[in-house]
Amino acid sequence: MNTEYDYIIIGAGAAGLMLAEALGSDPYFKDKTVLLVDKDAKKTNDRTWCFWEKSAGDFDKIINKSWSKIQFEGASLKTDREIAPYTYKMLRGLDFYNNYLNRIQAYANITFSHVLVTGMVDHKSHVEVTTENGNYRAGKVFNSVFDYKSLYQQNKYPVLQQHFIGWFIKSDKPVFNPEKATFMDFSIPQKGNTRFMYVLPFSENEGLVEYTLFSADTLAEEEYENAIKNYIKEKLNCTKYEIIEKERGNIPMTCYNFSAMNSDNILYIGIAGGWAKPSTGYTFMSTNRKTKELVDFLKTTKPLSSFNKKDRYWYYDLLLLDILYKDNSKGRRIFESLFKGSSPQLIFKFLDEATNIKEDLQIISSCPKTYFIKALVNRLF
């Protein structure tokens, strides 16, 4: 059994698989050996990823469903918006795993091992990775395994969570409009938090109904599920349905300096590396972009500790999180003001961190200015 590799990737989620495939398909790395390890064989549909994109993209062949219109609802605003040239796309985890694992199997220099990693140490000349089945060595290690512990060991940056439970349901009558996705429905009771329903319709009788919070603390499972039941009954006017599948998730929302955990030869990637958008929790396309940047970076042979950098969007996210952490009930007003004052196209562009300063000011001017001015003053002084 080979125990020495050029690269070891810990975790075969979105970040790990994207990185492994990128290394395998790039001729520059054809002579580099890569070990991908995960305790799970990735044989179940454990998550759903959604993202917006202009025209065709890297994942179109495995997209499960897409929408050209989104709905937003708040306390005093209900609007349906066309989002062209964007399309809102949904990808099932199992489809992604199957596709990427099949592609990776074609690369002779990549090995996928089902094993639990128990530790790693950067010895400067190499990294030693400890597993339940023995030790491995590599020049560089990329770790996508996330642990909340490090976030709560500091108090410089607030830590919120995007936490949710969703039901895939099949109703006995048409209750969904399959042409539009409900991006955020804040018409539900907020209970002092930022709470909304997220609905993805697949047909008139099938869809995902998800109860989502941006808050510091999670709920008892029963509270999520009761909220979903009430929404299906009251908002969808549906009493007879079958639960086909359930999903749940928890994504950190923080501007914590994840790069502090990196070393010259160890880099945290994906959610573990802070690649999730702090203000929304969207991760998939950010991971796709970051992976491409990382592959180009590896060709420079610079130490991994110099990969990450802050930009102005990090500061925008920090102010929003400061506001929501201090008073979590303000989320609905902020997002409602945003959708009142900006087009979804501009909002998507801003969340993609692709706007210019003039467009940033358009976004900022549509938000409650007092909240953000106070948050800025608190950060400065």
C-alpha contacts under 8 A as a table, 3 or more apart, distances in Angstrom:
res1	aa1	res2	aa2	distance
2	N	5	Y	7.85
3	T	135	N	6.95
3	T	136	Y	4.67
3	T	137	R	6.20
4	E	136	Y	5.83
4	E	137	R	4.73
4	E	138	A	5.75
5	Y	8	I	6.68
5	Y	32	K	7.72
5	Y	33	T	5.19
5	Y	34	V	5.88
5	Y	35	L	6.65
5	Y	136	Y	7.74
5	Y	137	R	6.21
5	Y	138	A	4.73
5	Y	139	G	7.06
6	D	32	K	5.73
6	D	33	T	5.18
6	D	34	V	6.11
6	D	138	A	5.02
6	D	139	G	5.06
6	D	140	K	6.43
7	Y	32	K	7.47
7	Y	33	T	6.38
7	Y	34	V	4.80
7	Y	35	L	6.39
7	Y	138	A	5.45
7	Y	139	G	6.04
7	Y	140	K	4.97
7	Y	141	V	5.69
7	Y	142	F	7.69
8	I	34	V	5.68
8	I	35	L	4.70
8	I	36	L	5.93
8	I	37	V	7.62
8	I	138	A	6.18
8	I	140	K	6.54
8	I	141	V	4.78
8	I	142	F	6.30
9	I	12	A	7.85
9	I	16	G	6.11
9	I	20	A	7.40
9	I	34	V	7.45
9	I	35	L	6.15
9	I	36	L	4.74
9	I	37	V	6.31
9	I	141	V	5.89
9	I	142	F	4.77
9	I	143	N	6.00
9	I	144	S	7.71
10	I	16	G	6.84
10	I	36	L	6.09
10	I	37	V	5.14
10	I	38	D	6.32
10	I	117	V	7.59
10	I	141	V	7.53
10	I	142	F	6.11
10	I	143	N	4.70
10	I	144	S	5.91
10	I	145	V	6.85
11	G	15	A	7.97
11	G	16	G	5.52
11	G	36	L	7.08
11	G	37	V	5.79
11	G	38	D	4.79
11	G	39	K	7.85
11	G	143	N	6.69
11	G	144	S	5.38
11	G	145	V	6.00
12	A	15	A	7.25
12	A	16	G	4.67
12	A	17	L	5.26
12	A	36	L	6.93
12	A	37	V	6.73
12	A	38	D	5.64
12	A	42	K	7.63
13	G	16	G	5.37
13	G	17	L	5.93
13	G	97	Y	7.76
13	G	144	S	7.69
14	A	17	L	5.47
14	A	18	M	5.94
14	A	270	G	7.46
14	A	284	F	7.12
14	A	287	T	7.47
15	A	18	M	5.24
15	A	19	L	6.07
15	A	144	S	6.71
15	A	269	I	6.47
15	A	270	G	5.01
15	A	287	T	6.02
15	A	288	N	7.62
15	A	291	T	7.28
16	G	19	L	5.25
16	G	20	A	6.09
16	G	36	L	7.51
16	G	142	F	7.92
16	G	143	N	7.94
16	G	144	S	6.49
16	G	269	I	7.82
16	G	270	G	7.80
17	L	20	A	5.06
17	L	21	E	6.03
17	L	97	Y	7.79
17	L	100	Y	6.41
17	L	101	L	7.45
18	M	21	E	5.26
18	M	22	A	6.04
18	M	100	Y	7.59
18	M	288	N	7.01
18	M	291	T	6.80
19	L	22	A	5.03
19	L	23	L	6.16
19	L	291	T	5.86
19	L	295	V	7.72
20	A	23	L	5.26
20	A	24	G	6.14
20	A	34	V	7.54
20	A	36	L	7.17
20	A	104	I	7.06
20	A	110	I	7.58
21	E	24	G	5.01
21	E	25	S	6.04
21	E	100	Y	6.94
21	E	103	R	7.02
21	E	104	I	5.70
22	A	25	S	5.33
22	A	26	D	6.17
22	A	291	T	7.72
22	A	292	K	7.56
22	A	295	V	7.18
23	L	26	D	5.43
23	L	29	F	5.95
23	L	30	K	7.89
23	L	295	V	7.08
24	G	27	P	7.64
24	G	29	F	6.85
24	G	30	K	6.76
24	G	104	I	6.88
24	G	107	Y	5.74
24	G	109	N	7.23
24	G	110	I	6.97
25	S	107	Y	7.72
26	D	29	F	5.88
26	D	30	K	6.96
27	P	30	K	5.09
28	Y	31	D	7.79
29	F	32	K	5.15
30	K	109	N	6.95
31	D	109	N	7.21
32	K	109	N	6.64
33	T	109	N	4.92
33	T	110	I	6.11
34	V	109	N	6.11
34	V	110	I	4.71
34	V	111	T	6.29
35	L	110	I	5.87
35	L	111	T	4.90
35	L	112	F	6.04
35	L	113	S	7.35
36	L	110	I	7.26
36	L	111	T	6.03
36	L	112	F	4.71
36	L	113	S	6.23
37	V	112	F	5.83
37	V	113	S	4.86
37	V	114	H	5.83
37	V	115	V	6.07
37	V	116	L	7.63
37	V	117	V	7.78
38	D	41	A	7.09
38	D	112	F	8.00
38	D	113	S	6.59
38	D	114	H	5.12
38	D	115	V	5.59
38	D	116	L	6.33
38	D	117	V	7.72
39	K	114	H	4.99
39	K	115	V	4.57
39	K	116	L	4.61
39	K	117	V	7.60
40	D	43	K	7.95
40	D	114	H	6.14
40	D	115	V	7.69
41	A	114	H	6.18
42	K	94	L	7.26
42	K	97	Y	6.32
43	K	94	L	6.65
43	K	97	Y	7.69
43	K	98	N	7.90
44	T	93	G	7.84
44	T	94	L	5.78
45	N	48	T	7.79
45	N	92	R	6.71
45	N	93	G	5.19
45	N	94	L	4.45
45	N	95	D	7.87
46	D	93	G	6.19
46	D	94	L	7.24
46	D	247	E	6.83
47	R	92	R	6.56
47	R	93	G	5.12
47	R	94	L	7.91
47	R	247	E	6.36
47	R	248	R	7.61
47	R	249	G	7.74
48	T	90	M	7.05
48	T	91	L	5.89
48	T	92	R	4.69
48	T	93	G	5.40
49	W	90	M	5.85
49	W	91	L	5.19
49	W	92	R	6.37
49	W	93	G	6.95
49	W	284	F	6.58
50	C	88	Y	7.14
50	C	89	K	5.51
50	C	90	M	4.44
50	C	91	L	6.20
50	C	284	F	7.41
51	F	88	Y	5.80
51	F	89	K	5.42
51	F	90	M	6.74
51	F	282	Y	7.56
51	F	284	F	6.99
51	F	285	M	6.62
52	W	86	Y	6.11
52	W	87	T	5.41
52	W	88	Y	4.30
52	W	89	K	5.87
52	W	348	F	7.43
53	E	56	A	7.62
53	E	57	G	7.14
53	E	86	Y	5.16
53	E	87	T	5.48
53	E	88	Y	6.64
53	E	89	K	7.52
54	K	57	G	7.69
54	K	84	A	7.81
54	K	85	P	5.51
54	K	86	Y	4.38
54	K	87	T	6.21
55	S	85	P	6.84
55	S	86	Y	6.74
55	S	87	T	7.14
56	A	60	D	6.53
57	G	60	D	5.62
58	D	61	K	7.96
59	F	62	I	5.73
59	F	63	I	6.27
60	D	63	I	5.11
62	I	91	L	6.85
62	I	95	D	6.37
62	I	96	F	6.91
62	I	99	N	7.74
63	I	66	S	7.43
63	I	89	K	6.76
63	I	90	M	5.92
63	I	91	L	4.92
63	I	92	R	7.55
64	N	89	K	7.76
64	N	90	M	5.71
64	N	91	L	5.34
64	N	92	R	6.56
65	K	89	K	6.05
65	K	90	M	5.33
65	K	91	L	7.28
65	K	202	F	6.83
66	S	87	T	6.52
66	S	88	Y	5.44
66	S	89	K	4.27
66	S	90	M	6.02
67	W	70	I	7.39
67	W	87	T	5.82
67	W	88	Y	5.11
67	W	89	K	6.51
67	W	178	P	7.97
67	W	179	E	6.00
67	W	180	K	5.70
67	W	181	A	6.43
68	S	82	E	6.08
68	S	83	I	5.80
68	S	84	A	6.51
68	S	86	Y	7.15
68	S	87	T	5.10
68	S	88	Y	6.37
68	S	179	E	7.07
68	S	180	K	6.72
69	K	80	D	6.83
69	K	81	R	5.51
69	K	82	E	4.44
69	K	83	I	5.62
69	K	87	T	7.87
69	K	88	Y	7.85
69	K	179	E	6.64
69	K	180	K	4.68
69	K	181	A	6.53
70	I	80	D	5.79
70	I	81	R	5.47
70	I	82	E	6.66
70	I	83	I	7.11
70	I	180	K	5.10
70	I	181	A	4.78
70	I	182	T	5.63
70	I	183	F	5.89
71	Q	78	K	7.45
71	Q	79	T	5.73
71	Q	80	D	4.44
71	Q	81	R	6.31
71	Q	180	K	6.73
71	Q	181	A	6.12
71	Q	182	T	4.56
71	Q	183	F	5.68
71	Q	184	M	7.08
71	Q	185	D	7.88
72	F	77	L	7.68
72	F	78	K	5.84
72	F	79	T	5.49
72	F	80	D	6.58
72	F	182	T	6.23
72	F	183	F	5.78
72	F	184	M	5.15
72	F	185	D	5.77
72	F	339	F	7.60
73	E	76	S	7.77
73	E	77	L	5.50
73	E	78	K	4.23
73	E	79	T	6.38
73	E	184	M	6.38
73	E	185	D	4.62
73	E	186	F	5.72
73	E	187	S	6.26
73	E	336	E	7.64
74	G	77	L	5.03
74	G	78	K	6.32
74	G	185	D	6.22
74	G	186	F	4.62
74	G	187	S	5.23
74	G	332	R	6.76
74	G	333	R	7.89
74	G	336	E	5.72
75	A	186	F	6.75
75	A	187	S	5.63
75	A	332	R	7.84
75	A	336	E	7.83
77	L	336	E	7.01
77	L	340	K	7.49
81	R	344	P	7.22
83	I	86	Y	5.31
83	I	87	T	6.62
83	I	344	P	6.23
83	I	345	Q	5.98
84	A	87	T	6.52
84	A	345	Q	7.50
85	P	345	Q	7.88
86	Y	345	Q	7.17
91	L	95	D	7.26
91	L	96	F	7.13
92	R	95	D	5.48
92	R	96	F	6.51
93	G	96	F	5.15
93	G	97	Y	6.16
94	L	97	Y	5.02
94	L	98	N	6.06
95	D	98	N	5.31
95	D	99	N	6.13
96	F	99	N	5.24
96	F	100	Y	6.08
97	Y	100	Y	5.36
97	Y	101	L	5.83
98	N	101	L	5.32
98	N	102	N	6.04
99	N	102	N	5.35
99	N	103	R	6.36
100	Y	103	R	5.03
100	Y	104	I	6.07
101	L	104	I	5.02
101	L	105	Q	6.16
102	N	105	Q	5.26
102	N	106	A	6.99
103	R	106	A	5.55
103	R	107	Y	7.49
104	I	107	Y	5.52
104	I	110	I	6.88
105	Q	108	A	7.33
105	Q	110	I	7.34
105	Q	111	T	7.85
107	Y	110	I	5.70
108	A	111	T	7.78
115	V	131	T	6.71
115	V	132	E	6.78
115	V	133	N	7.03
116	L	131	T	5.56
116	L	132	E	5.77
116	L	133	N	7.98
117	V	129	V	7.18
117	V	130	T	5.91
117	V	131	T	4.21
117	V	132	E	6.56
118	T	129	V	7.80
118	T	130	T	5.48
118	T	131	T	5.10
118	T	132	E	6.72
119	G	129	V	5.88
119	G	130	T	4.95
119	G	131	T	6.95
120	M	127	V	6.83
120	M	128	E	5.46
120	M	129	V	4.29
120	M	130	T	5.86
121	V	127	V	5.56
121	V	128	E	5.29
121	V	129	V	6.67
122	D	125	S	7.77
122	D	126	H	6.20
122	D	127	V	4.35
122	D	128	E	6.53
122	D	263	S	7.42
122	D	265	N	6.53
122	D	266	I	7.00
123	H	126	H	5.33
123	H	127	V	5.62
123	H	128	E	7.31
124	K	127	V	7.03
124	K	264	D	7.43
124	K	265	N	7.04
125	S	139	G	7.26
126	H	137	R	6.57
126	H	138	A	5.70
126	H	139	G	4.81
126	H	140	K	7.17
126	H	265	N	7.36
127	V	137	R	5.60
127	V	138	A	5.33
127	V	139	G	6.07
127	V	140	K	6.62
127	V	141	V	6.92
127	V	265	N	6.89
127	V	266	I	7.63
128	E	135	N	6.84
128	E	136	Y	5.79
128	E	137	R	4.66
128	E	138	A	6.72
129	V	135	N	5.66
129	V	136	Y	5.10
129	V	137	R	6.12
129	V	138	A	7.93
130	T	134	G	6.21
130	T	135	N	4.56
130	T	136	Y	6.50
131	T	134	G	5.24
131	T	135	N	5.86
131	T	136	Y	7.90
138	A	141	V	6.63
139	G	265	N	6.70
140	K	265	N	4.77
140	K	266	I	5.96
141	V	265	N	6.27
141	V	266	I	4.84
141	V	267	L	6.40
142	F	266	I	5.88
142	F	267	L	4.90
142	F	268	Y	5.68
142	F	269	I	6.39
143	N	266	I	7.37
143	N	267	L	6.25
143	N	268	Y	4.70
143	N	269	I	5.87
143	N	272	A	7.43
144	S	268	Y	5.77
144	S	269	I	4.91
144	S	270	G	5.59
144	S	271	I	6.91
144	S	272	A	5.34
144	S	273	G	7.14
145	V	268	Y	7.97
145	V	272	A	5.93
146	F	271	I	6.54
146	F	272	A	4.39
147	D	150	S	6.90
147	D	272	A	7.29
148	Y	151	L	5.47
148	Y	152	Y	6.79
148	Y	252	P	7.87
149	K	152	Y	5.46
149	K	153	Q	6.48
150	S	153	Q	5.21
150	S	154	Q	7.29
151	L	154	Q	6.07
151	L	159	V	6.97
151	L	256	Y	6.85
152	Y	155	N	7.11
152	Y	159	V	7.55
154	Q	157	Y	7.31
155	N	158	P	6.66
156	K	256	Y	7.75
157	Y	254	T	6.74
157	Y	255	C	6.14
157	Y	256	Y	5.52
157	Y	318	L	7.94
158	P	254	T	6.13
158	P	255	C	7.51
158	P	256	Y	7.74
158	P	321	L	6.74
158	P	322	D	6.48
158	P	325	Y	6.41
159	V	216	A	6.52
159	V	252	P	7.02
159	V	253	M	6.03
159	V	254	T	4.99
159	V	255	C	7.96
159	V	256	Y	7.90
159	V	321	L	7.94
159	V	325	Y	7.59
160	L	214	F	6.52
160	L	215	S	5.13
160	L	216	A	4.29
160	L	217	D	7.49
160	L	252	P	6.23
160	L	253	M	4.94
160	L	254	T	6.33
160	L	321	L	7.47
160	L	325	Y	6.88
161	Q	213	L	7.60
161	Q	214	F	5.66
161	Q	215	S	5.45
161	Q	216	A	5.65
161	Q	217	D	7.09
161	Q	218	T	7.70
161	Q	250	N	6.40
161	Q	251	I	5.66
161	Q	252	P	4.72
161	Q	253	M	5.26
162	Q	212	T	6.87
162	Q	213	L	5.63
162	Q	214	F	4.69
162	Q	215	S	6.72
162	Q	249	G	7.89
162	Q	250	N	5.56
162	Q	251	I	5.02
162	Q	252	P	6.29
162	Q	253	M	6.56
162	Q	280	T	7.73
162	Q	281	G	6.37
163	H	212	T	5.79
163	H	213	L	5.55
163	H	214	F	6.82
163	H	215	S	7.93
163	H	218	T	6.62
163	H	248	R	7.60
163	H	249	G	5.65
163	H	250	N	4.32
163	H	251	I	6.42
164	F	210	E	6.64
164	F	211	Y	5.44
164	F	212	T	4.39
164	F	213	L	6.44
164	F	224	Y	7.39
164	F	248	R	5.52
164	F	249	G	5.50
164	F	250	N	6.62
165	I	210	E	5.67
165	I	211	Y	5.68
165	I	212	T	6.98
165	I	224	Y	6.26
165	I	225	E	7.35
165	I	246	K	7.30
165	I	247	E	5.72
165	I	248	R	4.23
165	I	249	G	6.65
166	G	208	L	6.44
166	G	209	V	5.44
166	G	210	E	3.80
166	G	211	Y	6.20
166	G	228	I	7.82
166	G	246	K	5.70
166	G	247	E	5.14
166	G	248	R	6.14
167	W	208	L	5.54
167	W	209	V	5.35
167	W	210	E	6.26
167	W	228	I	7.79
167	W	243	I	6.36
167	W	244	I	7.48
167	W	245	E	6.08
167	W	246	K	4.68
167	W	247	E	6.57
168	F	206	E	7.27
168	F	207	G	5.62
168	F	208	L	4.34
168	F	209	V	6.49
168	F	243	I	5.88
168	F	244	I	5.43
168	F	245	E	5.11
168	F	246	K	6.06
169	I	206	E	5.64
169	I	207	G	5.68
169	I	208	L	6.35
169	I	209	V	7.61
169	I	241	Y	6.38
169	I	242	E	5.47
169	I	243	I	4.52
169	I	244	I	5.43
169	I	245	E	7.26
170	K	205	N	5.46
170	K	206	E	4.48
170	K	207	G	6.89
170	K	241	Y	5.41
170	K	242	E	5.16
170	K	243	I	6.57
170	K	244	I	6.85
171	S	174	P	7.00
171	S	175	V	7.26
171	S	205	N	5.04
171	S	206	E	6.42
171	S	238	C	7.25
171	S	240	K	6.01
171	S	241	Y	4.04
171	S	242	E	6.33
172	D	205	N	6.90
172	D	240	K	5.87
172	D	241	Y	5.84
173	K	204	E	7.81
173	K	205	N	6.10
173	K	238	C	7.91
174	P	204	E	4.66
174	P	205	N	4.86
175	V	204	E	5.77
175	V	205	N	6.01
175	V	236	L	5.94
175	V	237	N	7.34
175	V	238	C	6.95
176	F	201	P	5.83
176	F	203	S	6.68
176	F	204	E	4.53
176	F	205	N	6.24
176	F	206	E	7.21
176	F	207	G	7.23
176	F	236	L	7.62
177	N	180	K	6.17
177	N	201	P	6.46
177	N	203	S	7.13
177	N	204	E	5.79
178	P	181	A	7.50
178	P	200	L	7.95
178	P	201	P	4.87
178	P	202	F	5.53
178	P	203	S	4.94
178	P	204	E	5.90
179	E	201	P	7.71
180	K	200	L	7.78
180	K	201	P	7.29
181	A	198	Y	7.97
181	A	199	V	5.98
181	A	200	L	5.01
181	A	201	P	6.40
182	T	185	D	6.71
182	T	197	M	7.80
182	T	198	Y	5.58
182	T	199	V	4.82
182	T	200	L	6.42
183	F	198	Y	5.65
183	F	199	V	6.92
184	M	196	F	5.80
184	M	197	M	5.89
184	M	198	Y	5.45
185	D	188	I	7.13
185	D	196	F	5.06
185	D	197	M	4.98
185	D	198	Y	6.53
186	F	189	P	7.79
186	F	190	Q	7.64
186	F	195	R	6.44
186	F	196	F	4.59
186	F	197	M	6.79
186	F	332	R	6.32
187	S	196	F	7.39
188	I	195	R	7.37
188	I	196	F	6.54
188	I	197	M	7.56
189	P	195	R	7.53
190	Q	193	N	5.28
190	Q	194	T	6.08
190	Q	195	R	5.42
190	Q	196	F	7.88
190	Q	329	S	7.03
191	K	329	S	7.73
192	G	328	N	6.35
192	G	329	S	4.65
193	N	213	L	7.32
193	N	214	F	7.36
193	N	215	S	6.39
193	N	328	N	4.77
193	N	329	S	4.45
193	N	330	K	7.68
193	N	331	G	7.43
194	T	213	L	5.67
194	T	214	F	5.39
194	T	215	S	6.54
194	T	328	N	5.88
194	T	329	S	5.54
194	T	330	K	7.01
194	T	331	G	4.95
194	T	332	R	6.05
195	R	211	Y	7.50
195	R	212	T	5.83
195	R	213	L	4.50
195	R	214	F	6.65
195	R	332	R	7.72
196	F	211	Y	6.25
196	F	212	T	5.51
196	F	213	L	6.52
197	M	209	V	7.04
197	M	210	E	5.65
197	M	211	Y	4.84
197	M	212	T	6.07
198	Y	208	L	7.91
198	Y	209	V	6.01
198	Y	210	E	5.05
198	Y	211	Y	6.48
198	Y	212	T	7.12
199	V	207	G	7.05
199	V	208	L	5.55
199	V	209	V	4.68
199	V	210	E	6.23
200	L	207	G	5.47
200	L	208	L	5.00
200	L	209	V	6.71
201	P	204	E	7.15
201	P	206	E	6.15
201	P	207	G	4.07
201	P	208	L	6.30
202	F	205	N	7.78
202	F	206	E	5.45
202	F	207	G	5.08
202	F	208	L	7.89
203	S	206	E	5.12
203	S	207	G	6.79
209	V	228	I	6.87
209	V	232	I	7.92
210	E	228	I	6.88
211	Y	224	Y	6.16
211	Y	227	A	6.92
211	Y	228	I	6.25
214	F	328	N	7.91
215	S	218	T	7.42
215	S	324	L	7.57
215	S	325	Y	7.37
215	S	328	N	6.46
216	A	325	Y	7.07
219	L	223	E	6.42
219	L	224	Y	7.07
220	A	223	E	5.58
220	A	224	Y	7.16
221	E	224	Y	5.49
221	E	225	E	6.41
222	E	225	E	5.14
222	E	226	N	5.98
223	E	226	N	5.18
223	E	227	A	6.22
224	Y	227	A	5.26
224	Y	228	I	6.38
225	E	228	I	5.04
225	E	229	K	6.16
226	N	229	K	5.02
226	N	230	N	6.13
227	A	230	N	5.17
227	A	231	Y	6.14
228	I	231	Y	5.11
228	I	232	I	6.18
229	K	232	I	5.30
229	K	233	K	6.21
230	N	233	K	5.12
230	N	234	E	5.79
230	N	235	K	7.78
231	Y	234	E	5.22
231	Y	235	K	5.10
231	Y	236	L	6.67
232	I	235	K	5.75
232	I	236	L	4.87
232	I	237	N	6.36
232	I	238	C	5.67
232	I	239	T	7.32
233	K	236	L	5.85
233	K	237	N	4.87
233	K	238	C	4.85
233	K	239	T	5.56
234	E	237	N	5.25
234	E	238	C	7.48
238	C	241	Y	7.32
243	I	246	K	7.45
251	I	271	I	7.63
251	I	276	A	7.83
251	I	281	G	6.01
252	P	271	I	7.69
252	P	276	A	7.70
252	P	278	P	7.35
252	P	281	G	6.93
253	M	276	A	7.70
253	M	277	K	7.45
253	M	278	P	4.49
253	M	279	S	6.22
253	M	280	T	7.20
253	M	281	G	6.12
253	M	321	L	7.61
254	T	278	P	5.15
254	T	279	S	7.64
254	T	318	L	7.45
254	T	321	L	7.03
255	C	274	G	7.89
255	C	278	P	6.16
255	C	314	W	6.92
255	C	317	D	7.22
255	C	318	L	5.87
256	Y	274	G	7.86
257	N	260	A	5.82
257	N	274	G	7.76
258	F	261	M	5.97
258	F	262	N	7.70
258	F	268	Y	7.77
258	F	272	A	7.37
258	F	273	G	5.51
258	F	274	G	5.57
259	S	262	N	5.22
259	S	267	L	7.86
259	S	268	Y	7.47
259	S	273	G	6.73
259	S	274	G	7.88
259	S	305	S	7.18
259	S	308	N	6.52
261	M	267	L	7.83
261	M	268	Y	7.35
262	N	265	N	7.76
262	N	266	I	5.47
262	N	267	L	4.97
262	N	268	Y	6.30
262	N	304	L	7.22
262	N	305	S	5.55
263	S	266	I	5.01
263	S	267	L	6.64
263	S	303	P	7.84
263	S	304	L	6.47
263	S	305	S	5.07
264	D	267	L	7.84
264	D	303	P	4.55
264	D	304	L	4.76
264	D	305	S	4.84
264	D	306	S	7.83
265	N	303	P	6.56
265	N	304	L	5.72
265	N	305	S	7.50
266	I	304	L	6.54
266	I	305	S	7.70
267	L	273	G	7.46
267	L	304	L	5.99
267	L	305	S	7.10
268	Y	272	A	5.62
268	Y	273	G	4.37
269	I	272	A	5.52
269	I	273	G	4.14
269	I	274	G	7.26
269	I	275	W	6.91
270	G	273	G	5.24
270	G	274	G	6.53
270	G	275	W	5.06
270	G	276	A	6.99
270	G	283	T	7.57
270	G	287	T	5.93
271	I	274	G	5.11
271	I	275	W	5.21
271	I	276	A	5.38
271	I	283	T	7.22
272	A	275	W	7.39
274	G	277	K	7.77
274	G	278	P	7.93
275	W	283	T	6.33
275	W	286	S	6.29
275	W	287	T	6.10
275	W	290	K	7.50
276	A	281	G	5.37
276	A	282	Y	5.67
276	A	283	T	4.23
276	A	284	F	7.83
276	A	286	S	6.79
276	A	287	T	7.61
277	K	280	T	5.63
277	K	281	G	5.02
277	K	282	Y	5.37
277	K	283	T	6.10
277	K	286	S	7.40
277	K	351	L	7.94
278	P	281	G	5.73
278	P	314	W	7.95
278	P	317	D	6.00
278	P	318	L	7.78
278	P	321	L	7.85
279	S	317	D	5.17
279	S	318	L	7.81
279	S	320	L	6.75
279	S	321	L	6.63
282	Y	285	M	7.71
282	Y	286	S	7.50
283	T	286	S	5.24
283	T	287	T	5.95
284	F	287	T	5.17
284	F	288	N	6.38
285	M	288	N	4.80
285	M	289	R	6.22
286	S	289	R	5.18
286	S	290	K	6.03
286	S	352	D	7.80
287	T	290	K	5.01
287	T	291	T	5.88
288	N	291	T	5.25
288	N	292	K	6.57
289	R	292	K	5.35
289	R	293	E	6.40
290	K	293	E	4.97
290	K	294	L	6.01
291	T	294	L	4.99
291	T	295	V	6.23
292	K	295	V	5.26
292	K	296	D	6.45
293	E	296	D	5.29
293	E	297	F	6.11
294	L	297	F	4.81
294	L	298	L	6.12
294	L	307	F	7.52
295	V	298	L	5.22
295	V	299	K	6.86
296	D	299	K	5.47
296	D	300	T	7.32
297	F	300	T	5.46
297	F	301	T	7.32
297	F	302	K	7.42
297	F	307	F	7.28
298	L	301	T	5.46
298	L	302	K	7.06
302	K	306	S	7.19
303	P	306	S	5.93
303	P	307	F	7.64
304	L	307	F	5.46
305	S	308	N	7.40
306	S	309	K	7.88
310	K	313	Y	8.00
310	K	314	W	6.14
311	D	314	W	5.58
311	D	315	Y	7.31
312	R	315	Y	5.30
312	R	316	Y	6.56
313	Y	316	Y	4.94
313	Y	317	D	6.15
313	Y	353	E	6.65
314	W	317	D	5.18
314	W	318	L	6.14
315	Y	318	L	4.93
315	Y	319	L	6.35
316	Y	319	L	5.41
316	Y	320	L	6.57
317	D	320	L	5.24
317	D	321	L	6.21
318	L	321	L	5.18
318	L	322	D	6.09
319	L	322	D	5.05
319	L	323	I	6.32
319	L	372	F	6.40
319	L	375	A	5.75
319	L	376	L	6.53
320	L	323	I	5.15
320	L	324	L	6.30
320	L	372	F	7.26
321	L	324	L	5.10
321	L	325	Y	5.83
322	D	325	Y	5.21
322	D	326	K	6.18
322	D	375	A	6.42
323	I	326	K	5.35
323	I	327	D	6.11
323	I	328	N	7.36
323	I	330	K	7.51
323	I	371	Y	6.78
323	I	372	F	7.37
323	I	375	A	6.33
324	L	327	D	5.08
324	L	328	N	4.31
324	L	329	S	7.15
324	L	330	K	6.34
324	L	331	G	6.39
325	Y	328	N	5.66
327	D	330	K	6.09
328	N	331	G	6.31
329	S	332	R	6.96
330	K	333	R	5.60
330	K	334	I	6.36
331	G	334	I	5.18
331	G	335	F	6.20
332	R	335	F	5.40
332	R	336	E	5.92
333	R	336	E	5.08
333	R	337	S	5.98
333	R	368	P	7.87
334	I	337	S	5.25
334	I	338	L	6.20
334	I	367	C	5.83
334	I	368	P	6.35
335	F	338	L	4.92
335	F	339	F	6.28
335	F	367	C	7.76
336	E	339	F	5.26
336	E	340	K	6.10
337	S	340	K	5.00
337	S	341	G	6.08
337	S	366	S	5.95
337	S	367	C	5.40
337	S	368	P	6.95
338	L	341	G	5.36
338	L	342	S	5.84
338	L	347	I	7.99
338	L	363	I	7.00
338	L	366	S	5.36
338	L	367	C	5.47
339	F	342	S	5.40
339	F	343	S	6.71
339	F	344	P	7.10
340	K	366	S	7.44
341	G	363	I	7.69
341	G	366	S	4.77
341	G	367	C	7.78
342	S	346	L	6.45
342	S	347	I	6.64
342	S	362	Q	7.47
342	S	363	I	6.52
342	S	366	S	6.67
343	S	346	L	5.33
343	S	347	I	6.33
344	P	347	I	4.87
344	P	348	F	5.97
345	Q	348	F	5.23
345	Q	349	K	6.18
346	L	349	K	5.01
346	L	350	F	6.07
346	L	359	E	7.60
346	L	363	I	7.81
347	I	350	F	5.08
347	I	351	L	6.14
347	I	363	I	7.35
348	F	351	L	5.08
348	F	352	D	6.07
349	K	352	D	5.00
349	K	353	E	6.40
349	K	354	A	5.52
349	K	355	T	5.95
350	F	353	E	4.98
350	F	354	A	5.90
350	F	355	T	5.34
350	F	359	E	7.84
350	F	360	D	7.07
350	F	363	I	7.81
351	L	354	A	7.63
352	D	355	T	7.95
355	T	358	K	7.97
355	T	359	E	5.68
355	T	360	D	6.28
356	N	359	E	5.31
356	N	360	D	6.20
357	I	360	D	4.88
357	I	361	L	6.26
358	K	361	L	5.21
358	K	362	Q	6.50
359	E	362	Q	4.97
359	E	363	I	6.43
360	D	363	I	5.18
360	D	364	I	6.16
361	L	364	I	4.94
361	L	365	S	5.89
362	Q	365	S	5.24
362	Q	366	S	6.51
363	I	366	S	5.37
363	I	367	C	6.90
364	I	367	C	5.43
364	I	369	K	7.51
365	S	368	P	7.67
365	S	369	K	6.95
368	P	371	Y	5.90
368	P	372	F	7.12
369	K	372	F	5.36
369	K	373	I	6.08
370	T	373	I	5.18
370	T	374	K	6.15
371	Y	374	K	5.46
371	Y	375	A	6.30
372	F	375	A	4.95
372	F	376	L	6.03
373	I	376	L	5.07
373	I	377	V	6.16
374	K	377	V	5.12
374	K	378	N	6.16
375	A	378	N	5.14
375	A	379	R	6.29
376	L	379	R	5.14
376	L	380	L	6.18
377	V	380	L	5.08
377	V	381	F	5.90
378	N	381	F	5.33
